């Protein structure tokens, strides 16, 4: 099996010196039928010995976490908690509470504009803003997962992707967000017409690997 970490290998040769690694990690959780939690973490590290001679360990530059509780399916931010744990300047963490002004807004469409207007440039932290923007697609993708994560839901029924009502919250947020969801795309035309659409590729591939390709139709 391919090691996916190998997809970002160091360049060949020794002339290129490593300098910086940024990592985003975002996870989504179902709290209840009306709310979910989106938790994101951003870390920046530099290689051992780059800034401090003979230092044997990598050096942490940034380490911050954003915790959002958002409504389902409207993605309205009910609460936001920002913790800037590792930072370069003593005053960096003083901006944490400023992000509470995003409460009551949607993390879906318009969040980039609101971040720029309210907390852009000198009014906020560029790294927290970058993390929040990385969290948006996870929140959107989790809308449909909320149905499957509900222990009271009939999963076989809820994953009928051709059901316009089941996909409506997702469609409203992703429409025209990329070429696949363009107004004139095959996918949008099919869903608007209430027609069956193909199962996600990652579902089809996994079912085939499990020898259960006959179940693919359940996802259509």
N, C-alpha and C positions, 0 to 999 in steps of 0.2 A: 504493500500500500504506500502511496506517495506521502512523504512527510511534507505537509503544507507549509511548515516553517521554512523549508528549503526554497520557497518561491521568492524570498527576499535575501538571497545569499550575498556575502561580501563580493565585491568586484574581483576579478582575477588580478594577480600580480600584487606587488607590495607598495606601489607608488601612491595609492589612494588611502589616505589616513581617515579612519572612522572619527566622527565628531559628535554626532547627536542622534538620539533615538526618541521619537515620540510615539506613545501608545495610547489608543482610545479603547476603552472597554465599556460597553453599554448593555444593561440587562433590564428586562421588563418582567413584572410580576402582576398577577391578578390578585387584587385585594378582596373585591366582592363584585357583584354583578354590575355595579355602577362606577367602580373606580379601579385604576391600576397604578402601579408604581413604576417609574422609569428612573433607573439609577445609573449614572455615568461617572467614569473616572478617567482623568487625563494624567499621564506621567511623562516627564522629560528626563532623560539621563544622558550623561556624557561618559565616555570610556575612562577606565582607570588610567591615572597618570596624565591626563590631558591638561587639567588645570593645576593640579598639585603634583609636583615631582615625587616619584617613588610611592605614590598612593596606590595601594594594591586593589582598590575596589572602585567600581563605577560610582559616579557622583550624581545624586538626585538633584535636579534643578527645579522641577515642579511636580507636585502631587496634590491633586484636588478632586473633590467629589461633589457632584450635583445630584440631589435627591428630589424628584418630582412626584407629587401625587396628582393625577389628572383624571378628569371625568371620562366616562365612556358612554356614548361614542363621540362626544363633542370635543374631547381633548382639552377642555378648559383646565388651566392650572389651578388646583385647589390649595396647594402649598408647595413651597420651594425652599430647600435648605442647601446652602453652599458652604463648603468647608475647604479652605485653602490651607492645606497642612504644611506643604513644603513650598517655599517661595524665595526669590532672590533678595527682596528688600523688606525691611522691617514693617513697612506700612501696607504691604500688599493685601493682607487679610482684612484690612479695615473696610473693604468694599463688599464683603460677604452679604451683609444685611440689605444692601441696595437692591439686590435681585428679588427681594420680596415684592417689589412694585410690579413684577410680572404676574402676580397672582390675579386671577380673574380673566386673564388673556388665554388665547388658545396656543398650544404648542404646535398646531398644524400650520395652515397657510397664514402668512402674515407675521410669523414669529421673527423672521430675519429683519423685516422692516421695523418691528417694535424694538428689537434688540439694538438696532442702529440708532433709532430715534431716542430711546430712553437711556441706553447704557453703552452706547458706542463711544469710541475714542477716549477722551479723558473722564468720561462719566462711568466707566466700568473697567473690567479686566478683559483683555483681548483673548486670553486663554479660556476663561469661563465661557465667553461668547462662542468660541470655537467648539467647546465641548457641548454646549446646548444645541448648536446647529447639527452636531453629529448625533445627538439624541433624537432629533425630530423624525428621521426615517424609521427608527426603531419603534417609536410611539405609533406611527402610522401603520407599519406592518403588523403591529400587535393588535390592531382593531379586530381583524378577522380571527386571530388566535384566541381572543377573549371568549369567543363562543365555544371553542374546543376545550378551553381550560375550565369551563364551567362544569363542575361535577354533576349538575342536574340536567345537563344538556345531552340529548341524543346526538352523539358525535357523527354518526353516519348521516343523519338528516341535516345537521348543521353544516357539513362540509360540501353540500351540493352547491358548488361555486356558480352554477348558472342561475341561482335564485337572485333576482335583482335586488330584493330587499336585504338579503344577507350581505351583498357586496356594496350596497349604497353608501354606507359611511366611508368605506375605503375609496370608492370611486370619486366621491366629492372632493376628497383631499388630494388624490393623485392625478386627477384628470389634467392633462396638458403639462404634467410635471416631467415627462420624458416622451421619447418617440413611440414607445409601446402604448402609452396611455393618451396619445394625441386624439383629438376629436374625430379625426378621419381614419383612425387606426382600425384594423380588423377586430381587435379585442374590444374596443369601446363600442363599435357597431354591433357586435354580437351581444354584449351585455345590455346595451340599450334596448335591443330587440327581445331580450329575455331568452336568448338561445344558450345552449350548452357551450362552454369553452373548454379548451384543453386543460388537463391537470398540470400543475406546476411541474417543471422539468425535474426538480429535485425529488418530488413525490414519485413520479414515474420511474426515475432511475433507481430509487431505493426499493420500490415494490418489485421491480424486475430483478434486482440483486437478491431479494428475499424469496424469489420464486413465486411471487404473488401478483403477477402482472394482470391477472383476471380482475383484480380489485381496482385497477386504474379507472374503470368506468364509473366507480362510485364517486370519484373526484371530479368528473366531467360536469 
